Amino acid sequence: MKTGRDVVIAALLGAEEFGFATAPLVVSGCIMMRVCHLDTCPVGVATQNPVLRERFSGQPEFVVNFFEYIAEEVREYLAALGFRSLQEAIGHVEMIDTKKAVEHWKARGLDIAPILEVPQNPYGSTPYQSVAQDHGLAEALDNELIERSRMAILEGTPVSISMPIRNVNRTVGTMLGHEVTKIRRVRAEGHRDAP
């Protein structure tokens, strides 16, 4: 997504979360060299190299301003469509005028009716999420890793863990990394209640 219009169209199609990737990077100074994986970013956005990182000229305020303009554009579109909030707009595909797009010569013969179909909602009358999802985090392998690493996390003692990882364990280490980061941040900020 790049614009507020993109957000509104996605909401009308039923989206409740909106991902921005490229645009905020460009706002931060990215020049799209596409060498992120090589650690050679010439503007210091995607690198751990200290020499290259010195070239980074981005400021957090640039990204904040970008998203404030996106939010303003979203508000303008919502007002024009007669909605008071983004949540009110979710799932209202009938508000999308597709005539101009479908009549374009490149779209000739394209049937987008399935995209604009209003789905049956098994959870009641709201077109937005009104029932919490269970992501299965209680059964995640990381819970066992965190327990086995508890002393290492709290006291910095070495730990060695050997256990099988299968293809269903897709994010192994993510929750463990969060626990490590959380304890380090608390200690770095000097909280009195830090363990």
C-alpha positions as CSV (number, residue, x, y, z in Angstrom):
1,M,0.0,0.0,0.0
2,K,1.2,3.5,-0.8
3,T,-1.7,5.9,-0.4
4,G,-4.8,6.6,1.7
5,R,-6.9,5.6,-1.3
6,D,-5.3,2.1,-1.2
7,V,-6.3,1.8,2.5
8,V,-9.9,2.8,1.8
9,I,-10.2,0.4,-1.1
10,A,-8.7,-2.4,1.0
11,A,-11.1,-1.6,3.8
12,L,-14.1,-1.6,1.5
13,L,-13.0,-5.0,0.3
14,G,-12.9,-6.2,3.9
15,A,-9.3,-5.6,5.1
16,E,-8.8,-4.6,8.8
17,E,-5.1,-4.4,8.7
18,F,-2.9,-2.5,6.3
19,G,0.7,-3.1,5.5
20,F,3.1,-0.5,4.2
21,A,6.6,-1.5,3.2
22,T,8.2,0.3,0.3
23,A,6.7,3.8,0.8
24,P,7.9,4.3,4.4
25,L,11.4,2.9,3.4
26,V,11.6,5.5,0.6
27,V,10.5,8.2,3.1
28,S,13.3,7.1,5.3
29,G,15.8,7.6,2.5
30,C,15.8,4.2,0.7
31,I,16.7,4.6,-3.0
32,M,15.6,1.0,-3.9
33,M,19.0,-0.4,-4.8
34,R,17.7,-3.8,-4.0
35,V,20.9,-4.9,-2.2
36,C,19.4,-5.2,1.3
37,H,20.4,-8.8,1.6
38,L,24.1,-8.0,0.8
39,D,24.6,-5.5,3.7
40,T,25.8,-2.9,1.2
41,C,23.0,-0.4,1.3
42,P,24.5,2.8,0.0
43,V,22.3,5.1,2.0
44,G,22.6,3.2,5.3
45,V,19.0,2.1,5.6
46,A,19.4,-1.7,5.5
47,T,22.9,-2.4,6.8
48,Q,24.8,-3.2,9.9
49,N,28.1,-1.8,8.4
50,P,29.0,1.2,10.6
51,V,30.6,3.1,7.7
52,L,27.4,2.8,5.6
53,R,25.1,3.5,8.5
54,E,26.7,6.9,8.9
55,R,25.2,7.8,5.5
56,F,21.7,7.3,6.9
57,S,19.9,10.7,6.8
58,G,16.4,9.6,7.7
59,Q,14.5,10.9,10.6
60,P,11.6,9.3,12.5
61,E,9.6,12.5,11.9
62,F,9.7,11.8,8.1
63,V,7.8,8.5,8.6
64,V,5.4,10.1,11.2
65,N,4.6,12.9,8.6
66,F,4.1,10.3,5.9
67,F,1.5,8.4,8.0
68,E,-0.2,11.5,9.1
69,Y,-0.8,12.4,5.5
70,I,-2.0,8.9,4.8
71,A,-4.4,9.2,7.7
72,E,-5.6,12.6,6.5
73,E,-6.3,11.2,3.0
74,V,-8.1,8.2,4.5
75,R,-10.3,10.6,6.5
76,E,-11.1,12.6,3.3
77,Y,-12.1,9.5,1.4
78,L,-14.2,8.2,4.3
79,A,-16.0,11.6,4.5
80,A,-16.7,11.6,0.8
81,L,-18.2,8.1,1.1
82,G,-20.3,9.0,4.1
83,F,-18.4,7.0,6.7
84,R,-17.5,8.4,10.1
85,S,-14.7,5.8,10.8
86,L,-12.6,3.3,9.0
87,Q,-14.4,0.5,10.9
88,E,-17.7,1.6,9.4
89,A,-16.3,1.2,5.9
90,I,-15.0,-2.3,6.3
91,G,-16.6,-4.8,4.0
92,H,-18.8,-2.3,2.1
93,V,-17.9,-3.5,-1.4
94,E,-21.0,-1.9,-2.8
95,M,-19.3,1.5,-2.4
96,I,-16.6,0.6,-4.9
97,D,-17.3,2.0,-8.4
98,T,-15.7,-0.3,-10.8
99,K,-17.2,1.0,-14.1
100,K,-14.3,3.1,-15.1
101,A,-11.7,0.4,-14.4
102,V,-13.7,-2.4,-16.0
103,E,-14.4,-0.3,-19.1
104,H,-10.7,0.4,-19.6
105,W,-9.4,-1.4,-22.7
106,K,-6.8,-3.3,-20.6
107,A,-9.6,-4.8,-18.4
108,R,-11.9,-5.8,-21.3
109,G,-13.4,-9.2,-20.5
110,L,-12.3,-9.2,-16.9
111,D,-14.9,-10.4,-14.4
112,I,-14.3,-9.0,-11.0
113,A,-17.7,-9.9,-9.6
114,P,-16.2,-12.6,-7.3
115,I,-14.0,-10.0,-5.6
116,L,-17.0,-7.8,-5.0
117,E,-19.2,-10.6,-3.6
118,V,-20.4,-9.9,0.0
119,P,-19.5,-13.0,1.9
120,Q,-21.8,-14.7,4.4
121,N,-20.6,-13.8,7.9
122,P,-20.7,-16.8,10.2
123,Y,-20.0,-14.6,13.3
124,G,-23.0,-12.4,13.2
125,S,-23.9,-9.1,11.7
126,T,-20.6,-7.2,11.7
127,P,-18.5,-7.2,8.6
128,Y,-15.4,-6.7,10.7
129,Q,-13.6,-9.0,13.1
130,S,-15.8,-9.4,16.2
131,V,-14.5,-12.8,17.3
132,A,-10.9,-13.2,18.5
133,Q,-8.6,-15.5,16.6
134,D,-6.6,-18.3,18.3
135,H,-3.2,-18.3,16.7
136,G,-2.1,-21.3,18.7
137,L,0.7,-19.5,20.5
138,A,0.0,-21.6,23.7
139,E,1.3,-24.6,21.8
140,A,4.3,-22.8,20.2
141,L,7.7,-24.4,20.6
142,D,9.1,-21.1,21.9
143,N,7.2,-21.6,25.1
144,E,9.4,-24.6,25.9
145,L,12.5,-22.7,24.8
146,I,11.7,-19.8,27.0
147,E,11.2,-22.1,30.0
148,R,14.5,-24.0,29.4
149,S,16.3,-20.6,28.9
150,R,14.7,-18.8,31.9
151,M,18.0,-18.6,33.9
152,A,20.0,-17.6,30.8
153,I,17.5,-14.8,30.1
154,L,17.5,-13.6,33.7
155,E,21.1,-14.1,34.7
156,G,23.0,-14.4,31.4
157,T,24.2,-17.9,32.0
158,P,25.0,-20.1,29.0
159,V,22.3,-22.5,27.9
160,S,22.4,-25.3,25.3
161,I,19.2,-26.8,24.0
162,S,18.8,-29.7,21.6
163,M,15.4,-30.6,20.4
164,P,13.7,-31.4,17.1
165,I,12.2,-28.6,15.0
166,R,9.6,-29.5,12.3
167,N,8.2,-27.6,9.4
168,V,5.2,-26.7,11.4
169,N,7.4,-24.7,13.8
170,R,7.7,-21.7,11.5
171,T,8.8,-19.0,13.8
172,V,11.1,-20.7,16.2
173,G,13.0,-18.2,18.3
174,T,10.7,-15.2,17.8
175,M,9.0,-15.3,21.2
176,L,12.3,-16.2,22.8
177,G,14.0,-13.2,21.1
178,H,11.2,-11.0,22.4
179,E,11.8,-12.2,26.0
180,V,15.5,-11.5,25.7
181,T,14.9,-8.0,24.2
182,K,12.3,-7.2,26.8
183,I,14.6,-8.0,29.7
184,R,17.5,-6.1,28.1
185,R,15.4,-3.1,27.4
186,V,14.0,-3.0,31.0
187,R,17.5,-3.2,32.4
188,A,18.9,-0.6,29.9
189,E,16.2,1.9,30.9
190,G,17.0,1.3,34.6
191,H,13.6,0.2,35.8
192,R,13.6,-0.5,39.5
193,D,11.4,-3.6,39.1
194,A,13.8,-5.2,36.6
195,P,14.7,-8.8,37.6
